[in-house]
Amino acid sequence: THFGFRTVPEEAKESLVKQVFGAVAPSYDLMNDVMSAGVHRLWKDHYIRTLAPGPDTTLLDVAGGTGDIAFRFLDYVKSQHGSMGGAKVTVVDINPAMLEVGKKRAVQLGHSDPERLSFMEGNAENLSQIADASVDAYTIAFGIRNCTHVDRVLAEAYRVLKPGGRLAVLEFSSVNNPLLAPLYEFYSFNVIPAMGDLVAGDRASYAYLVESIRKFPTQQAFRDMIVDAGFKVEGAGWEDLTFGVAAIHSGFKI
Ligand code: SAM
């Protein structure tokens, strides 16, 4: 084992994840920029363009953390449709520290209308506060790999979506370029934990994040899980970003 996290028993994963994101919350946004050289911004922009929300889309952004996806969603609707119409987004996250950062950012960015943007503490595996067939779109960006039971997350996504609704998952994935793969490995296992130490004073949390990326299913395997959950996929069912460093998977509830 590289960092001693690999042997974490399943039932401890949820509390470990809480602890990790509690620890990284204040430095989370900065570290994203440092570790990805800003590329996560381009991925997230592309993700929202892929989702292409309409003026009245209701979005549930799960594992929404500090609000990156929710803010982009609202900005996109405004720029594409001239106004924010009836667009609405609820950010759900298991970690109150991440939500607190998100709420502060919302105020700073002028997104302080609670009718349009709300924050809710909750677990992706059991969204009991969200009614069946109540949202048009479900996003989860860089969050699903932290969940213990991915199948339960997908089942909940299916439940809360309206018929015709869209699931879109943005997640780190498997690098499929043989020249890039070893570089990416080196970067992940050596550079990222060292940067975590340097920028956030927290090597272990960032080592955990790398480990969780490595353990997540490949593009094809994850696509199969989405189909097993009842979703219909178009074409391959996913799009690789930056040689598969990340991928966007989509599924439709028909
Ligand atoms: N979506 C945001 C983004 O793209 O910047 C945040 C991503 S952050 C890497 C992962 C988030 O998932 C954290 O805020 C963490 O608290 C949350 N999380 C982890 N497990 C969760 C679960 N079971 N239910 C809901 N949120 C969870």
Residues whose N, C-alpha, C, O or C-beta is under 5 A from the ligand:
A	BS01	SAM	V17 F21 V62 A63 G64 G65 T66 D68 V92 D93 I94 N95 M98 G122 N123 A124 E125 A141 F142 G143 N146 C147
